[in-house]
Amino acid sequence: MRSATILRVLRSLISAAVAGIAVLACASWLHPNHAALALTTFLCTAVTACWLTLRAERECAQAGKRAAEAAQLQQAESLKSAVLDALAHEIKGPFATVKVSVSTLLSSHPGDSAQQRELLEIADEELERIDRWINEAIRMSRSEAAELRLNKRRHPIQDVIAGAVEEFGPQLDHRTIEVEVSASIPAASFDAGLIEKVIRQLIDNAIKYSPPGSPIRIWAEFTGAEIVVHVADWGCGIPREEQARIFEPYYRGGARASGAPGTGLGLASAKCIMEAHGGEIWVNSVPGAGSVFHISLPAAAASLLEQYDNLERR
């Protein structure tokens, strides 16, 4: 913007210089008083034109800056809302586990002492997780949206997926999660905490909408331009007409009719987080045959170089 302004002013000055030469040439044919008046008028006009050009450019730059700041603030507000929605959604899982543990202990068949101790340890572990997420939600709600920034650092996607799976613990209910991630996938720059939330959301959906005991499969690949993570289940699937709408806030479609718990905010918040990273989230599903959710993360130039180095070592 600054260089464009300088060019415009230079063009104005060049035009003024050419016009000034013409005025001086004509002034030799005029009376001295008339020539001085013409020259003075010309100089005032030239200076005014340059000043108006600079003022217009400055006002245009300020308007552009205000628009950019407004867009950034709106994006920050959307991201803050998405993170709070994700936290609220995550808390529901551990609460359900604690409720089951306490209900079992209060029932007429609480099990032997070892089983009771196991239930208490599960409840204690889940309450610690809830406490951590509540503290995070409080900190987030007290902060201004403009203060919220993606904490982008280079992370191996393998570690983030492992962290997401580990968080579920007893919620898996003897379900197996098959993880296949090649060690050759390069690290990329992203907010590990937020991307882990997105993956947890996809795992939670897979648990919620697939038969008990059925496996969940997670794998990742590097396409050369981005890292893509896939989460597959063998559940009820999603009708084609709903596959685009499930990422809308509060939309639940057939999930509401099936009685599955939820608020319709999980996938919407995941979409907002992925878009803030410059990535995407989408689904492929066949009703009755399961679903595969995908998220993509742009790979930084450094990651590309790292991948090429790995290929050369082979």
ZANU-129656 format. One record per residue: residue number from 1; x negated, y, z of N, C-alpha, C in turn. Coordinates in pm, whole numbers. Layout:
% residues N
 resi    n_x    n_y    n_z   ca_x   ca_y   ca_z    c_x    c_y    c_z
  NUM      X      Y      Z      X      Y      Z      X      Y      Z
...
% end
This chain:
% residues 314
 resi    n_x    n_y    n_z   ca_x   ca_y   ca_z    c_x    c_y    c_z
    1    -83   -120      0      0      0      0    -86    125      0
    2   -193    123     80   -280    240     89   -351    267    -42
    3   -401    164   -108   -471    182   -236   -375    233   -343
    4   -249    186   -341   -151    233   -438   -124    381   -417
    5   -118    425   -292    -96    567   -262   -210    651   -314
    6   -333    606   -293   -450    680   -340   -448    694   -492
    7   -410    586   -561   -403    592   -708   -299    693   -755
    8   -183    696   -687    -80    791   -727   -126    934   -706
    9   -193    959   -593   -242   1095   -566   -349   1134   -668
   10   -436   1039   -702   -539   1069   -801   -477   1102   -937
   11   -372   1027   -972   -304   1060  -1099   -244   1199  -1095
   12   -187   1235   -978   -130   1370   -965   -238   1476   -977
   13   -355   1451   -917   -463   1548   -923   -519   1561  -1064
   14   -530   1447  -1134   -579   1451  -1272   -483   1530  -1360
   15   -353   1501  -1341   -253   1574  -1418   -259   1723  -1387
   16   -280   1754  -1257   -290   1894  -1217   -413   1960  -1279
   17   -524   1885  -1285   -647   1941  -1342   -629   1971  -1491
   18   -566   1879  -1563   -541   1901  -1706   -451   2022  -1727
   19   -344   2028  -1644   -254   2142  -1654   -327   2272  -1618
   20   -418   2263  -1520   -493   2383  -1479   -583   2433  -1590
   21   -645   2341  -1661   -731   2382  -1774   -648   2452  -1879
   22   -527   2397  -1903   -439   2462  -2001   -399   2601  -1956
   23   -369   2615  -1826   -332   2746  -1774   -447   2845  -1788
   24   -568   2802  -1755   -684   2889  -1765   -708   2931  -1911
   25   -687   2833  -2003   -705   2867  -2145   -605   2972  -2190
   26   -481   2958  -2143   -378   3055  -2181   -398   3188  -2109
   27   -459   3182  -1988   -474   3304  -1908   -561   3406  -1978
   28   -653   3363  -2065   -740   3458  -2135   -661   3548  -2230
   29   -540   3503  -2267   -457   3583  -2357   -361   3672  -2279
   30   -357   3655  -2145   -263   3733  -2064   -333   3849  -1995
   31   -251   3942  -1946   -302   4052  -1862   -361   3989  -1736
   32   -469   4042  -1679   -532   3983  -1560   -434   3959  -1446
   33   -345   4055  -1422   -248   4036  -1313   -155   3918  -1341
   34   -111   3910  -1470    -24   3800  -1507    -98   3666  -1501
   35   -224   3667  -1540   -305   3544  -1536   -323   3496  -1391
   36   -350   3590  -1300   -367   3553  -1158   -238   3496  -1101
   37   -124   3558  -1138      4   3509  -1089     33   3368  -1142
   38      3   3347  -1271     27   3215  -1330    -60   3109  -1265
   39   -189   3147  -1242   -280   3051  -1181   -239   3020  -1037
   40   -198   3121   -961   -154   3101   -822    -30   3012   -816
   41     64   3039   -906    187   2957   -911    154   2812   -942
   42     63   2793  -1037     24   2657  -1074    -39   2584   -956
   43   -131   2650   -885   -199   2587   -772   -100   2549   -663
   44     -7   2639   -632     95   2609   -530    181   2490   -571
   45    217   2486   -698    299   2374   -748    222   2242   -739
   46     94   2245   -777     12   2124   -774     -5   2072   -631
   47    -34   2164   -537    -52   2123   -398     79   2067   -341
   48    191   2135   -375    321   2087   -326    353   1948   -380
   49    323   1925   -507    349   1794   -568    268   1685   -500
   50    141   1711   -471     57   1613   -403    109   1585   -261
   51    151   1692   -194    202   1676    -56    330   1593    -55
   52    419   1621   -150    543   1546   -159    516   1399   -191
   53    416   1374   -278    380   1236   -311    332   1162   -187
   54    243   1226   -110    191   1164     12    303   1141    114
   55    394   1237    127    503   1224    223    596   1109    186
   56    629   1101     57    717    993     12    653    857     35
   57    521    848      6    452    721     28    447    684    176
   58    426    784    261    420    758    404    556    711    457
   59    664    777    413    798    737    455    832    597    405
   60    790    566    282    815    433    227    739    327    307
   61    613    357    344    533    262    422    594    241    560
   62    642    350    623    703    339    755    831    257    749
   63    910    278    643   1034    201    628   1003     54    608
   64    900     25    528    859   -114    509    810   -178    637
   65    736   -101    718    685   -151    844    800   -181    940
   66    899    -88    945   1014   -110   1033   1093   -234    990
   67   1110   -252    859   1182   -369    810   1108   -498    844
   68    973   -495    829    893   -614    861    902   -646   1010
   69    896   -542   1095    905   -563   1240   1042   -619   1278
   70   1148   -567   1213   1283   -618   1241   1295   -764   1201
   71   1236   -800   1086   1242   -939   1040   1165  -1030   1136
   72   1048   -984   1183    969  -1063   1276   1043  -1082   1408
   73   1110   -974   1455   1184   -982   1581   1301  -1080   1567
   74   1369  -1075   1454   1480  -1168   1431   1431  -1311   1427
   75   1317  -1334   1361   1261  -1468   1357   1222  -1515   1496
   76   1164  -1422   1576   1125  -1457   1713   1248  -1491   1797
   77   1357  -1414   1780   1481  -1443   1853   1534  -1580   1816
   78   1531  -1612   1686   1580  -1743   1641   1495  -1855   1698
   79   1362  -1833   1701   1272  -1936   1753   1293  -1955   1903
   80   1310  -1844   1976   1334  -1855   2120   1463  -1931   2147
   81   1568  -1899   2074   1696  -1969   2090   1681  -2117   2058
   82   1604  -2148   1952   1585  -2288   1913   1510  -2365   2022
   83   1407  -2302   2081   1330  -2370   2184   1415  -2395   2308
   84   1496  -2296   2348   1583  -2313   2464   1687  -2422   2438
   85   1741  -2426   2315   1836  -2531   2280   1769  -2668   2287
   86   1644  -2675   2238   1571  -2802   2241   1547  -2848   2385
   87   1512  -2753   2473   1489  -2788   2613   1618  -2837   2678
   88   1730  -2767   2651   1858  -2809   2708   1895  -2948   2659
   89   1866  -2975   2533   1898  -3107   2477   1811  -3215   2539
   90   1684  -3185   2563   1592  -3285   2618   1627  -3321   2762
   91   1677  -3225   2837   1706  -3250   2978   1818  -3352   2994
   92   1908  -3360   2898   2022  -3450   2909   1980  -3596   2917
   93   1873  -3634   2845   1828  -3773   2846   1783  -3819   2983
   94   1686  -3749   3046   1644  -3788   3181   1757  -3784   3284
   95   1848  -3689   3271   1963  -3683   3362   2044  -3812   3354
   96   2064  -3860   3231   2141  -3983   3212   2069  -4101   3278
   97   1936  -4105   3267   1859  -4214   3328   1869  -4209   3480
   98   1858  -4088   3536   1869  -4073   3682   2008  -4116   3729
   99   2109  -4078   3653   2247  -4114   3691   2264  -4265   3692
  100   2210  -4334   3592   2220  -4480   3587   2148  -4542   3707
  101   2029  -4491   3738   1952  -4545   3851   2026  -4527   3983
  102   2078  -4406   4005   2149  -4379   4131   2278  -4460   4138
  103   2350  -4469   4027   2474  -4547   4026   2449  -4693   4059
  104   2339  -4746   4008   2304  -4886   4037   2271  -4904   4184
  105   2196  -4808   4240   2160  -4818   4382   2283  -4807   4473
  106   2382  -4731   4428   2503  -4713   4509   2607  -4822   4485
  107   2583  -4908   4388   2680  -5013   4356   2675  -5125   4459
  108   2765  -5218   4444   2769  -5332   4536   2660  -5434   4507
  109   2593  -5420   4392   2483  -5511   4358   2360  -5429   4317
  110   2293  -5367   4414   2177  -5282   4383   2049  -5359   4353
  111   2052  -5492   4366   1932  -5570   4341   1849  -5588   4466
  112   1737  -5660   4455   1651  -5680   4571   1566  -5557   4595
  113   1482  -5562   4696   1402  -5444   4735   1307  -5401   4623
  114   1251  -5496   4551   1159  -5462   4443   1232  -5390   4331
  115   1351  -5438   4298   1430  -5374   4192   1476  -5235   4235
  116   1513  -5221   4361   1555  -5090   4412   1439  -4991   4406
  117   1319  -5039   4444   1203  -4951   4439   1174  -4908   4295
  118   1190  -5001   4201   1167  -4968   4061   1265  -4860   4013
  119   1391  -4872   4053   1492  -4772   4016   1458  -4636   4075
  120   1411  -4635   4201   1373  -4508   4265   1252  -4446   4196
  121   1156  -4528   4154   1038  -4476   4083   1079  -4418   3947
  122   1173  -4485   3880   1222  -4433   3752   1290  -4299   3773
  123   1377  -4290   3874   1447  -4164   3901   1349  -4054   3938
  124   1248  -4087   4019   1149  -3987   4058   1071  -3936   3938
  125   1032  -4026   3848    957  -3988   3728   1042  -3897   3638
  126   1169  -3933   3623   1256  -3853   3537   1285  -3716   3599
  127   1297  -3710   3731   1321  -3581   3797   1200  -3489   3783
  128   1080  -3545   3785    960  -3464   3761    963  -3405   3621
  129   1006  -3488   3523   1015  -3440   3386   1121  -3330   3375
  130   1234  -3348   3441   1340  -3246   3439   1290  -3117   3501
  131   1219  -3129   3613   1166  -3009   3681   1071  -2933   3590
  132    987  -3005   3518    892  -2940   3427    965  -2867   3314
  133   1068  -2929   3259   1141  -2867   3149   1224  -2747   3197
  134   1279  -2757   3320   1355  -2643   3374   1263  -2525   3395
  135   1144  -2549   3450   1047  -2439   3468   1010  -2377   3334
  136    994  -2460   3233    962  -2408   3101   1076  -2324   3046
  137   1200  -2369   3068   1316  -2294   3021   1329  -2160   3093
  138   1302  -2159   3225   1307  -2034   3301   1203  -1936   3250
  139   1081  -1985   3230    975  -1897   3179   1012  -1841   3042
  140   1069  -1927   2958   1107  -1885   2824   1219  -1780   2828
  141   1318  -1802   2913   1432  -1711   2918   1392  -1574   2973
  142   1291  -1570   3059   1248  -1443   3116   1159  -1363   3022
  143   1101  -1428   2925   1011  -1360   2832   1090  -1291   2722
  144   1034  -1184   2670   1095  -1117   2556   1070  -1198   2430
  145   1166  -1190   2337   1150  -1267   2213   1025  -1224   2138
  146    992  -1092   2143    876  -1043   2070    746  -1101   2124
  147    749  -1151   2252    628  -1208   2311    607  -1352   2269
  148    712  -1414   2213    703  -1554   2175    626  -1570   2046
  149    522  -1647   2050    440  -1673   1932    411  -1822   1924
  150    398  -1870   1803    358  -2009   1786    214  -2024   1833
  151    192  -2120   1920     57  -2147   1969    -11  -2245   1874
  152    -50  -2193   1758   -105  -2279   1653   -252  -2309   1678
  153   -280  -2437   1687   -417  -2486   1697   -426  -2617   1618
  154   -549  -2656   1588   -567  -2779   1511   -545  -2900   1603
  155   -453  -2988   1561   -420  -3107   1639   -410  -3228   1547
  156   -451  -3345   1594   -424  -3468   1519   -276  -3505   1536
  157   -207  -3532   1429    -65  -3566   1439    -45  -3696   1515
  158   -148  -3783   1516   -139  -3908   1589   -114  -3884   1737
  159   -186  -3785   1795   -172  -3756   1938    -34  -3701   1970
  160     19  -3619   1881    151  -3559   1905    260  -3665   1901
  161    252  -3756   1805    350  -3864   1797    342  -3953   1921
  162    220  -3985   1964    202  -4069   2083    262  -4002   2206
  163    241  -3869   2219    297  -3796   2331    449  -3795   2330
  164    507  -3784   2211    653  -3784   2200    711  -3919   2241
  165    647  -4028   2199    696  -4162   2233    683  -4187   2382
  166    570  -4145   2439    543  -4171   2581    646  -4103   2671
  167    699  -3987   2629    793  -3911   2712    922  -3988   2739
  168    957  -4084   2653   1086  -4151   2669   1087  -4251   2783
  169    979  -4324   2801    970  -4416   2913   1089  -4509   2923
  170   1160  -4506   3038   1270  -4600   3060   1390  -4578   2968
  171   1398  -4463   2904   1511  -4437   2815   1511  -4531   2694
  172   1397  -4592   2664   1390  -4682   2549   1472  -4809   2570
  173   1491  -4848   2698   1576  -4962   2731   1535  -5086   2651
  174   1408  -5125   2664   1352  -5245   2600   1353  -5237   2447
  175   1369  -5119   2393   1364  -5101   2248   1219  -5079   2205
  176   1179  -5135   2094   1042  -5118   2045   1036  -5002   1946
  177    928  -4927   1956    901  -4820   1859    771  -4856   1787
  178    782  -4880   1659    666  -4916   1577    605  -4789   1519
  179    480  -4762   1553    411  -4641   1507    297  -4680   1414
  180    297  -4625   1294    191  -4652   1196    139  -4518   1144
  181     26  -4477   1196    -35  -4350   1155   -182  -4374   1129
  182   -225  -4351   1006   -364  -4374    969   -455  -4273   1039
  183   -569  -4322   1086   -667  -4234   1151   -730  -4137   1052
  184   -714  -4162    922   -775  -4074    821   -693  -3948    795
  185   -570  -3941    850   -491  -3819    832   -560  -3705    906
  186   -590  -3595    838   -665  -3487    901   -581  -3410   1002
  187   -650  -3343   1093   -581  -3254   1187   -526  -3134   1110
  188   -420  -3076   1164   -359  -2958   1101   -330  -2855   1209
  189   -304  -2733   1167   -278  -2623   1260   -129  -2608   1282
  190    -84  -2632   1407     57  -2615   1442     68  -2607   1594
  191    189  -2574   1640    217  -2568   1783    253  -2710   1828
  192    161  -2775   1895    179  -2916   1929    301  -2937   2019
  193    324  -2846   2114    438  -2862   2204    570  -2860   2131
  194    584  -2767   2036    711  -2757   1963    731  -2872   1865
  195    624  -2912   1796    638  -3024   1702    666  -3153   1778
  196    611  -3168   1897    642  -3285   1979    791  -3285   2016
  197    846  -3167   2045    990  -3158   2074   1072  -3205   1955
  198   1032  -3164   1836   1106  -3205   1716   1103  -3357   1700
  199    986  -3417   1718    975  -3562   1703   1055  -3633   1811
  200   1054  -3579   1933   1136  -3638   2040   1284  -3632   2005
  201   1324  -3521   1944   1464  -3508   1903   1502  -3616   1802
  202   1413  -3643   1708   1442  -3745   1606   1444  -3885   1668
  203   1354  -3911   1763   1355  -4040   1831   1483  -4055   1913
  204   1523  -3949   1982   1645  -3951   2063   1767  -3982   1977
  205   1773  -3920   1859   1885  -3948   1768   1883  -4093   1722
  206   1762  -4143   1694   1751  -4283   1649   1800  -4378   1758
  207   1769  -4349   1885   1816  -4431   1996   1968  -4423   2009
  208   2019  -4300   1993   2160  -4274   2017   2250  -4337   1910
  209   2200  -4341   1786   2287  -4383   1676   2247  -4517   1613
  210   2175  -4599   1688   2141  -4733   1637   2171  -4836   1745
  211   2193  -4961   1710   2232  -5064   1807   2125  -5085   1914
  212   2163  -5114   2037   2066  -5143   2143   1972  -5256   2102
  213   1845  -5237   2129   1747  -5340   2096   1690  -5331   1957
  214   1755  -5254   1868   1701  -5243   1731   1577  -5155   1732
  215   1478  -5185   1648   1352  -5110   1650   1365  -4972   1585
  216   1270  -4888   1618   1256  -4756   1554   1117  -4753   1494
  217   1107  -4705   1372    977  -4703   1305    935  -4560   1278
  218    810  -4527   1311    755  -4394   1287    626  -4411   1208
  219    612  -4337   1101    487  -4339   1027    461  -4200    969
  220    338  -4175    931    300  -4044    879    209  -4063    759
  221    207  -3962    672    121  -3967    555     71  -3827    521
  222    -41  -3823    453   -100  -3697    408    -89  -3692    256
  223    -17  -3593    204      9  -3585     60    -95  -3504    -15
  224   -186  -3441     58   -285  -3353     -6   -254  -3207     20
  225   -125  -3174     38    -85  -3037     68    -14  -3026    202
  226     38  -3140    252    111  -3137    377    106  -3273    446
  227    137  -3270    575    148  -3392    653    297  -3418    674
  228    342  -3538    640    483  -3573    650    500  -3685    752
  229    589  -3664    849    620  -3765    951    760  -3817    925
  230    776  -3951    933    904  -4015    907    948  -4091   1032
  231   1076  -4082   1065   1134  -4155   1178   1256  -4231   1125
  232   1248  -4365   1129   1353  -4448   1070   1424  -4530   1177
  233   1555  -4547   1159   1633  -4634   1246   1720  -4726   1159
  234   1781  -4825   1222   1870  -4918   1153   2010  -4906   1212
  235   2056  -4781   1219   2184  -4754   1282   2299  -4740   1185
  236   2397  -4657   1226   2521  -4645   1149   2505  -4563   1022
  237   2398  -4485   1010   2378  -4404    891   2464  -4279    892
  238   2444  -4195    791   2514  -4066    782   2576  -4054    643
  239   2705  -4024    632   2767  -4007    501   2697  -3898    421
  240   2692  -3915    290   2621  -3821    204   2671  -3678    221
  241   2803  -3660    236   2858  -3525    246   2820  -3455    376
  242   2770  -3532    474   2731  -3472    602   2581  -3450    614
  243   2503  -3506    523   2358  -3506    541   2297  -3366    539
  244   2357  -3273    467   2305  -3135    467   2358  -3057    585
  245   2478  -3090    631   2544  -3011    735   2498  -3045    876
  246   2435  -3162    896   2397  -3201   1032   2291  -3108   1092
  247   2228  -3025   1009   2128  -2931   1059   2190  -2796   1093
  248   2322  -2784   1078   2391  -2661   1115   2421  -2663   1266
  249   2414  -2546   1333   2444  -2543   1477   2586  -2592   1505
  250   2597  -2677   1606   2723  -2728   1659   2796  -2825   1567
  251   2740  -2855   1451   2808  -2950   1362   2774  -3092   1405
  252   2876  -3174   1426   2853  -3312   1468   2917  -3413   1375
  253   3015  -3371   1295   3074  -3459   1196   3125  -3588   1256
  254   3085  -3700   1195   3132  -3831   1240   3081  -3869   1378
  255   2974  -3803   1426   2920  -3836   1558   3023  -3806   1667
  256   3102  -3700   1649   3203  -3666   1748   3311  -3775   1754
  257   3353  -3822   1637   3457  -3925   1632   3409  -4057   1693
  258   3278  -4085   1681   3225  -4211   1735   3208  -4208   1886
  259   3218  -4089   1945   3205  -4077   2090   3062  -4064   2137
  260   2966  -4051   2045   2826  -4036   2084   2805  -3901   2152
  261   2732  -3897   2263   2711  -3771   2333   2624  -3675   2252
  262   2642  -3546   2275   2560  -3447   2206   2631  -3313   2196
  263   2553  -3211   2161   2608  -3076   2150   2603  -3022   2008
  264   2532  -3091   1917   2518  -3041   1782   2412  -2933   1769
  265   2323  -2921   1870   2219  -2818   1866   2080  -2877   1840
  266   2063  -3006   1863   1930  -3065   1854   1867  -3051   1718
  267   1935  -3094   1613   1879  -3087   1478   1870  -2944   1428
  268   1964  -2859   1471   1958  -2718   1431   1833  -2651   1489
  269   1802  -2680   1615   1682  -2623   1675   1557  -2681   1610
  270   1560  -2810   1574   1446  -2872   1507   1420  -2805   1373
  271   1527  -2774   1299   1512  -2708   1170   1449  -2571   1187
  272   1493  -2494   1288   1438  -2361   1312   1289  -2370   1345
  273   1250  -2467   1426   1109  -2483   1463   1026  -2519   1341
  274   1077  -2607   1257   1002  -2647   1137    988  -2530   1040
  275   1093  -2452   1023   1086  -2337    932    989  -2232    985
  276    980  -2216   1118    884  -2123   1176    741  -2165   1146
  277    719  -2294   1125    586  -2346   1089    563  -2346    938
  278    663  -2303    862    651  -2310    716    673  -2449    663
  279    735  -2535    746    761  -2672    705    908  -2696    678
  280    946  -2824    669   1084  -2861    637   1126  -2982    719
  281   1257  -3003    725   1313  -3124    785   1430  -3167    697
  282   1440  -3297    669   1549  -3347    586   1574  -3493    620
  283   1680  -3550    563   1716  -3687    596   1757  -3762    470
  284   1725  -3891    469   1777  -3985    369   1851  -4093    447
  285   1975  -4120    407   2053  -4214    485   2152  -4288    398
  286   2178  -4412    436   2280  -4494    371   2376  -4540    480
  287   2504  -4503    471   2599  -4544    575   2597  -4695    597
  288   2580  -4732    724   2575  -4874    760   2438  -4936    750
  289   2341  -4862    695   2207  -4919    675   2097  -4838    743
  290   2132  -4735    818   2031  -4658    890   1993  -4528    823
  291   1904  -4454    891   1861  -4322    844   1711  -4308    858
  292   1654  -4224    773   1512  -4188    783   1505  -4035    784
  293   1459  -3978    894   1439  -3835    903   1293  -3804    871
  294   1271  -3692    805   1137  -3653    763   1110  -3509    807
  295    988  -3482    852    943  -3345    876    810  -3327    805
  296    788  -3208    749    663  -3181    678    594  -3060    740
  297    463  -3067    750    381  -2958    803    275  -2922    700
  298    265  -2792    664    160  -2753    569     23  -2786    627
  299    -65  -2837    543   -201  -2868    586   -291  -2749    558
  300   -369  -2707    658   -459  -2593    639   -572  -2631    545
  301   -638  -2527    491   -750  -2551    399   -859  -2634    465
  302   -880  -2609    595   -982  -2686    666   -946  -2834    670
  303   -814  -2861    683   -770  -3000    684   -796  -3068    550
  304   -775  -2994    443   -799  -3048    310   -947  -3082    292
  305  -1032  -2992    336  -1176  -3017    325  -1215  -3139    406
  306  -1154  -3151    524  -1184  -3266    609  -1142  -3396    542
  307  -1025  -3392    474   -979  -3512    404  -1074  -3549    291
  308  -1120  -3450    216  -1215  -3477    108  -1345  -3535    161
  309  -1391  -3483    277  -1511  -3537    338  -1493  -3685    374
  310  -1375  -3717    427  -1347  -3858    463  -1350  -3946    340
  311  -1295  -3897    229  -1294  -3975    106  -1436  -3997     54
  312  -1520  -3893     65  -1657  -3905     17  -1737  -4006    100
  313  -1708  -4012    231  -1781  -4105    319  -1749  -4249    283
  314  -1630  -4269    227  -1592  -4406    189  -1668  -4451     66
% end
